[in-house]
Amino acid sequence: MVTIAVFVLIGGYLLFNAFSCFSKYKRYAGMNRICEATITELKLFGEGRMGAAVIPKASYTYNNMAYSGTHYLTIPAFDLNIKEGSVLKVLIDPSRPEIFILPSLDIDRYKRNSRNLALSSLVTGIILIVVAVLLYKNR
């Protein structure tokens, strides 16, 4: 009985993860408007094996409205060649313009990874739940 519960819990988690990854994929796909932005802050996110990570914050205008937006992803500090006060182009999603992404990042890679992770989580979650159902029926 414990095995069945574990399969259902892990399968449910994987299904939740699949929907989360799919929403990220949709978010990346929607980031298609270019705005000029001024970096206002490089917020330190934490230290890891690769060094510090930062979350850029910027101010920009879209559809005659001023936004103070946050970057959608953390970026390794060594990979970031901008400073506070830098003016650069950013990509935003018109449905949620308070979030932006730097176009210098490989957005296609993030979209592809999100889609692949969503599909693999979905398939694995379904398999685990089906196995749990079969184990329950054969008890």
C-alpha atoms as a printed R data frame, in Angstrom:
    type eleno elety resid chain resno      x      y       z
1   ATOM     1    CA   MET     A     1  0.000  0.000   0.000
2   ATOM     2    CA   VAL     A     2  2.885  2.355   0.757
3   ATOM     3    CA   THR     A     3  4.376  1.665  -2.675
4   ATOM     4    CA   ILE     A     4  1.116  2.632  -4.352
5   ATOM     5    CA   ALA     A     5  0.939  5.874  -2.355
6   ATOM     6    CA   VAL     A     6  4.544  6.716  -3.263
7   ATOM     7    CA   PHE     A     7  3.867  6.107  -6.968
8   ATOM     8    CA   VAL     A     8  0.764  8.311  -6.835
9   ATOM     9    CA   LEU     A     9  2.588 11.102  -4.982
10  ATOM    10    CA   ILE     A    10  5.583 11.082  -7.312
11  ATOM    11    CA   GLY     A    11  3.327 10.817 -10.363
12  ATOM    12    CA   GLY     A    12  1.217 13.729  -9.118
13  ATOM    13    CA   TYR     A    13  4.327 15.817  -8.497
14  ATOM    14    CA   LEU     A    14  5.597 15.081 -11.999
15  ATOM    15    CA   LEU     A    15  2.241 16.074 -13.511
16  ATOM    16    CA   PHE     A    16  2.330 19.340 -11.550
17  ATOM    17    CA   ASN     A    17  5.901 19.898 -12.760
18  ATOM    18    CA   ALA     A    18  4.815 19.259 -16.354
19  ATOM    19    CA   PHE     A    19  2.160 21.982 -16.179
20  ATOM    20    CA   SER     A    20  4.633 24.359 -14.526
21  ATOM    21    CA   CYS     A    21  7.192 23.777 -17.296
22  ATOM    22    CA   PHE     A    22  4.521 24.211 -19.949
23  ATOM    23    CA   SER     A    23  3.562 27.590 -18.476
24  ATOM    24    CA   LYS     A    24  7.238 28.619 -18.616
25  ATOM    25    CA   TYR     A    25  7.322 27.547 -22.253
26  ATOM    26    CA   LYS     A    26  4.285 29.718 -22.983
27  ATOM    27    CA   ARG     A    27  5.901 32.638 -21.122
28  ATOM    28    CA   TYR     A    28  9.082 32.355 -23.198
29  ATOM    29    CA   ALA     A    29  7.080 32.080 -26.415
30  ATOM    30    CA   GLY     A    30  5.125 35.252 -25.545
31  ATOM    31    CA   MET     A    31  8.211 37.398 -24.984
32  ATOM    32    CA   ASN     A    32  8.314 39.023 -28.383
33  ATOM    33    CA   ARG     A    33  8.136 42.812 -27.885
34  ATOM    34    CA   ILE     A    34 11.372 44.779 -27.767
35  ATOM    35    CA   CYS     A    35 11.721 47.792 -25.454
36  ATOM    36    CA   GLU     A    36 14.638 49.973 -24.494
37  ATOM    37    CA   ALA     A    37 15.347 49.671 -20.771
38  ATOM    38    CA   THR     A    38 17.678 51.110 -18.169
39  ATOM    39    CA   ILE     A    39 19.112 48.630 -15.661
40  ATOM    40    CA   THR     A    40 18.268 49.976 -12.202
41  ATOM    41    CA   GLU     A    41 19.562 47.159 -10.002
42  ATOM    42    CA   LEU     A    42 21.497 43.925 -10.195
43  ATOM    43    CA   LYS     A    43 20.013 42.089  -7.213
44  ATOM    44    CA   LEU     A    44 22.323 39.413  -5.825
45  ATOM    45    CA   PHE     A    45 20.428 36.106  -5.728
46  ATOM    46    CA   GLY     A    46 22.957 33.820  -4.107
47  ATOM    47    CA   GLU     A    47 26.264 32.042  -4.278
48  ATOM    48    CA   GLY     A    48 26.624 28.690  -5.958
49  ATOM    49    CA   ARG     A    49 29.300 26.455  -7.442
50  ATOM    50    CA   MET     A    50 29.586 28.782 -10.407
51  ATOM    51    CA   GLY     A    51 29.751 31.960  -8.302
52  ATOM    52    CA   ALA     A    52 27.123 34.609  -7.675
53  ATOM    53    CA   ALA     A    53 23.841 34.846  -9.562
54  ATOM    54    CA   VAL     A    54 21.941 38.073 -10.136
55  ATOM    55    CA   ILE     A    55 18.435 39.130 -11.048
56  ATOM    56    CA   PRO     A    56 18.492 42.291 -13.172
57  ATOM    57    CA   LYS     A    57 15.800 44.919 -12.552
58  ATOM    58    CA   ALA     A    58 15.075 47.629 -15.078
59  ATOM    59    CA   SER     A    59 12.764 50.518 -15.871
60  ATOM    60    CA   TYR     A    60 11.220 50.898 -19.319
61  ATOM    61    CA   THR     A    61  8.166 52.162 -21.139
62  ATOM    62    CA   TYR     A    62  5.686 50.023 -23.030
63  ATOM    63    CA   ASN     A    63  2.465 51.376 -24.567
64  ATOM    64    CA   ASN     A    64  3.092 54.757 -22.915
65  ATOM    65    CA   MET     A    65  3.173 53.171 -19.446
66  ATOM    66    CA   ALA     A    66  6.282 53.104 -17.271
67  ATOM    67    CA   TYR     A    67  7.283 49.751 -15.792
68  ATOM    68    CA   SER     A    68  9.853 48.733 -13.255
69  ATOM    69    CA   GLY     A    69 10.401 45.153 -14.314
70  ATOM    70    CA   THR     A    70 12.275 42.110 -13.107
71  ATOM    71    CA   HIS     A    71 14.234 39.694 -15.261
72  ATOM    72    CA   TYR     A    72 12.503 36.327 -15.643
73  ATOM    73    CA   LEU     A    73 15.628 34.254 -14.908
74  ATOM    74    CA   THR     A    74 18.604 34.420 -12.592
75  ATOM    75    CA   ILE     A    75 21.842 34.926 -14.482
76  ATOM    76    CA   PRO     A    76 25.357 33.936 -13.379
77  ATOM    77    CA   ALA     A    77 27.190 37.167 -12.553
78  ATOM    78    CA   PHE     A    78 30.225 36.158 -14.622
79  ATOM    79    CA   ASP     A    79 27.966 35.731 -17.671
80  ATOM    80    CA   LEU     A    80 26.483 39.209 -17.350
81  ATOM    81    CA   ASN     A    81 28.366 42.054 -18.971
82  ATOM    82    CA   ILE     A    82 26.074 44.917 -17.940
83  ATOM    83    CA   LYS     A    83 26.133 47.350 -15.040
84  ATOM    84    CA   GLU     A    84 23.554 49.421 -13.225
85  ATOM    85    CA   GLY     A    85 22.629 52.354 -15.454
86  ATOM    86    CA   SER     A    86 23.230 50.429 -18.687
87  ATOM    87    CA   VAL     A    87 20.686 51.093 -21.433
88  ATOM    88    CA   LEU     A    88 19.820 48.074 -23.552
89  ATOM    89    CA   LYS     A    89 17.034 46.297 -25.389
90  ATOM    90    CA   VAL     A    90 14.833 43.823 -23.518
91  ATOM    91    CA   LEU     A    91 12.108 41.406 -24.574
92  ATOM    92    CA   ILE     A    92  8.745 41.562 -22.801
93  ATOM    93    CA   ASP     A    93  5.470 39.683 -22.934
94  ATOM    94    CA   PRO     A    94  2.685 42.186 -23.762
95  ATOM    95    CA   SER     A    95  0.264 40.315 -21.498
96  ATOM    96    CA   ARG     A    96  2.619 40.711 -18.528
97  ATOM    97    CA   PRO     A    97  5.005 43.578 -19.268
98  ATOM    98    CA   GLU     A    98  6.434 43.781 -15.740
99  ATOM    99    CA   ILE     A    99  8.673 40.795 -16.562
100 ATOM   100    CA   PHE     A   100 11.442 41.002 -19.147
101 ATOM   101    CA   ILE     A   101 14.281 38.935 -20.529
102 ATOM   102    CA   LEU     A   102 17.550 39.973 -22.114
103 ATOM   103    CA   PRO     A   103 17.549 39.138 -25.823
104 ATOM   104    CA   SER     A   104 21.216 38.171 -25.609
105 ATOM   105    CA   LEU     A   105 20.149 34.992 -23.797
106 ATOM   106    CA   ASP     A   106 19.379 31.987 -25.963
107 ATOM   107    CA   ILE     A   107 15.582 32.129 -25.575
108 ATOM   108    CA   ASP     A   108 15.103 29.241 -28.016
109 ATOM   109    CA   ARG     A   109 17.190 26.988 -25.789
110 ATOM   110    CA   TYR     A   110 15.055 27.889 -22.744
111 ATOM   111    CA   LYS     A   111 11.865 27.239 -24.740
112 ATOM   112    CA   ARG     A   112 13.172 23.888 -25.978
113 ATOM   113    CA   ASN     A   113 14.320 22.811 -22.491
114 ATOM   114    CA   SER     A   114 10.976 23.804 -20.924
115 ATOM   115    CA   ARG     A   115  9.011 21.921 -23.580
116 ATOM   116    CA   ASN     A   116 11.170 18.789 -23.289
117 ATOM   117    CA   LEU     A   117 11.016 18.790 -19.491
118 ATOM   118    CA   ALA     A   118  7.234 19.275 -19.587
119 ATOM   119    CA   LEU     A   119  6.782 16.340 -21.965
120 ATOM   120    CA   SER     A   120  9.075 13.984 -20.063
121 ATOM   121    CA   SER     A   121  7.475 14.890 -16.712
122 ATOM   122    CA   LEU     A   122  3.998 14.386 -18.175
123 ATOM   123    CA   VAL     A   123  4.784 10.972 -19.642
124 ATOM   124    CA   THR     A   124  6.628  9.746 -16.534
125 ATOM   125    CA   GLY     A   125  3.881 11.021 -14.210
126 ATOM   126    CA   ILE     A   126  1.174  9.271 -16.222
127 ATOM   127    CA   ILE     A   127  3.177  6.028 -16.271
128 ATOM   128    CA   LEU     A   128  3.663  6.114 -12.484
129 ATOM   129    CA   ILE     A   129 -0.025  6.730 -11.842
130 ATOM   130    CA   VAL     A   130 -1.033  3.924 -14.237
131 ATOM   131    CA   VAL     A   131  1.421  1.581 -12.476
132 ATOM   132    CA   ALA     A   132 -0.073  2.594  -9.109
133 ATOM   133    CA   VAL     A   133 -3.593  1.842 -10.397
134 ATOM   134    CA   LEU     A   134 -2.487 -1.550 -11.748
135 ATOM   135    CA   LEU     A   135 -0.766 -2.398  -8.453
136 ATOM   136    CA   TYR     A   136 -3.915 -1.398  -6.558
137 ATOM   137    CA   LYS     A   137 -6.120 -3.601  -8.754
138 ATOM   138    CA   ASN     A   138 -3.762 -6.605  -8.419
139 ATOM   139    CA   ARG     A   139 -3.553 -6.531  -4.603
